[in-house]
């Protein structure tokens, strides 16, 4: 009788310890956009899937071992670019679909800073999220998530994925990698000069 009572207590305890529902995918995207607008990279990382975050951090570690100063400059400029590119956007979530551990959120994004013709640009993105440990995370390596290209090296939807890029970095010799970092900085300088009209 004691064993049955003990088993019932354990079952009752397990049932009452039910997991809290995950934060909705739209709230995760909202958190990511706010982190991007503030340039808070640590906050951005909280919203990225473990697999993608691990690959991004591994790539950063490889490049930092070759040229820590160059990578710090690139990272700082990417963060500033993300802040600049998101400061004038507004967004609205149009459609959220959840299918098990996968979700998509159709989002309308408006850049409220008019272009040279005075037009505000509007785009629709369908973001993909995955559920990990009862939490929704953005799968930035998924084809629909091109908006996060600056975080994954601007590889775009039809380019190699993060895993392929990481493998190439791991197989690259230090001199070639250092040259690529230097060229990356030069390209950023060139883009800055064009923006400033110099």
Secondary structure by P-SEA (a helix, b strand, c coil): caaaaaaaaaaaaaaaacccccccaaaaaaaaaaaaaaccaaaaaaaccaaaaaaaaaaaaaaaaccaaaaaaaaaaaaaaaaaacccbbbbbcbbbbccccbbbbbbbbccccccccbbbbbbbbbbbbbcccbbbbcccccccccccccccccccccccaaaaaaaaaaccaaaaaaaaaaaaaaaaaaaaaaacc
